[in-house]
Amino acid sequence: MALPSSPAGAASGHNRLSWAAKRVCLWFNLMFPPFSSCYASGDSTQAWRQYQQNKLRFLTFCRDAAERRLAALNAAILTLEQQIARDQQGQSF
């Protein structure tokens, strides 16, 4: 399966790196902080700011995934508690 040239809704033409390359840079920068070669500019302040923004996006994604899992667990627990309560009411008659 071929990957699309850019993700839906992404601005194209003015970015120096493709979206796949940016994802690799994000991973690389998280593993090896500001020593990445993904930033072509010599401005270390700008590179550090970009690193922080990428890390924030990654951590937000991780938090959102954890919240989805927690919501699913809470729903499963609530459903089981309701079923147990219903079954206990049915046996008490």
C-alpha positions as a Python dict, from the first residue, in 0.01 Angstrom:
ca = {
    (1, 'M'): (0, 0, 0),
    (2, 'A'): (145, 333, -104),
    (3, 'L'): (157, 617, 144),
    (4, 'P'): (-1, 947, 42),
    (5, 'S'): (237, 1225, -50),
    (6, 'S'): (106, 1435, 240),
    (7, 'P'): (-149, 1390, 515),
    (8, 'A'): (-496, 1529, 468),
    (9, 'G'): (-517, 1898, 539),
    (10, 'A'): (-141, 1953, 552),
    (11, 'A'): (0, 2257, 388),
    (12, 'S'): (227, 2158, 103),
    (13, 'G'): (487, 2330, -106),
    (14, 'H'): (661, 2547, 153),
    (15, 'N'): (770, 2275, 395),
    (16, 'R'): (1126, 2155, 356),
    (17, 'L'): (1056, 1803, 483),
    (18, 'S'): (781, 1562, 391),
    (19, 'W'): (537, 1459, 663),
    (20, 'A'): (704, 1117, 689),
    (21, 'A'): (1043, 1278, 734),
    (22, 'K'): (899, 1505, 1002),
    (23, 'R'): (766, 1201, 1189),
    (24, 'V'): (1111, 1043, 1176),
    (25, 'C'): (1262, 1369, 1299),
    (26, 'L'): (1010, 1382, 1582),
    (27, 'W'): (1102, 1031, 1693),
    (28, 'F'): (1473, 1101, 1654),
    (29, 'N'): (1449, 1426, 1849),
    (30, 'L'): (1264, 1256, 2131),
    (31, 'M'): (1530, 989, 2152),
    (32, 'F'): (1826, 1223, 2096),
    (33, 'P'): (1728, 1576, 2196),
    (34, 'P'): (1853, 1882, 2017),
    (35, 'F'): (2145, 1707, 1846),
    (36, 'S'): (1934, 1618, 1546),
    (37, 'S'): (2031, 1694, 1189),
    (38, 'C'): (1663, 1734, 1101),
    (39, 'Y'): (1689, 2108, 1154),
    (40, 'A'): (1876, 2264, 868),
    (41, 'S'): (1891, 2615, 1015),
    (42, 'G'): (2183, 2715, 1232),
    (43, 'D'): (1956, 2889, 1484),
    (44, 'S'): (1974, 2671, 1794),
    (45, 'T'): (1694, 2864, 1968),
    (46, 'Q'): (1456, 2791, 1684),
    (47, 'A'): (1564, 2426, 1677),
    (48, 'W'): (1508, 2396, 2052),
    (49, 'R'): (1164, 2557, 2024),
    (50, 'Q'): (1071, 2316, 1744),
    (51, 'Y'): (1195, 2025, 1954),
    (52, 'Q'): (981, 2137, 2246),
    (53, 'Q'): (674, 2175, 2025),
    (54, 'N'): (727, 1828, 1880),
    (55, 'K'): (772, 1678, 2225),
    (56, 'L'): (456, 1851, 2347),
    (57, 'R'): (258, 1710, 2052),
    (58, 'F'): (394, 1362, 2119),
    (59, 'L'): (320, 1375, 2493),
    (60, 'T'): (-29, 1512, 2426),
    (61, 'F'): (-89, 1223, 2188),
    (62, 'C'): (28, 978, 2456),
    (63, 'R'): (-198, 1138, 2717),
    (64, 'D'): (-497, 1126, 2483),
    (65, 'A'): (-432, 758, 2414),
    (66, 'A'): (-409, 687, 2788),
    (67, 'E'): (-735, 877, 2848),
    (68, 'R'): (-909, 669, 2580),
    (69, 'R'): (-788, 348, 2744),
    (70, 'L'): (-895, 470, 3088),
    (71, 'A'): (-1240, 564, 2958),
    (72, 'A'): (-1277, 219, 2805),
    (73, 'L'): (-1176, 53, 3132),
    (74, 'N'): (-1416, 269, 3332),
    (75, 'A'): (-1700, 183, 3093),
    (76, 'A'): (-1623, -189, 3118),
    (77, 'I'): (-1614, -174, 3498),
    (78, 'L'): (-1941, 18, 3511),
    (79, 'T'): (-2109, -229, 3277),
    (80, 'L'): (-1994, -526, 3483),
    (81, 'E'): (-2109, -363, 3807),
    (82, 'Q'): (-2452, -298, 3651),
    (83, 'Q'): (-2479, -657, 3528),
    (84, 'I'): (-2381, -795, 3869),
    (85, 'A'): (-2636, -571, 4043),
    (86, 'R'): (-2905, -672, 3795),
    (87, 'D'): (-2826, -1042, 3839),
    (88, 'Q'): (-2835, -1009, 4218),
    (89, 'Q'): (-3177, -840, 4202),
    (90, 'G'): (-3307, -1118, 3978),
    (91, 'Q'): (-3193, -1387, 4226),
    (92, 'S'): (-3349, -1216, 4530),
    (93, 'F'): (-3709, -1271, 4407),
}
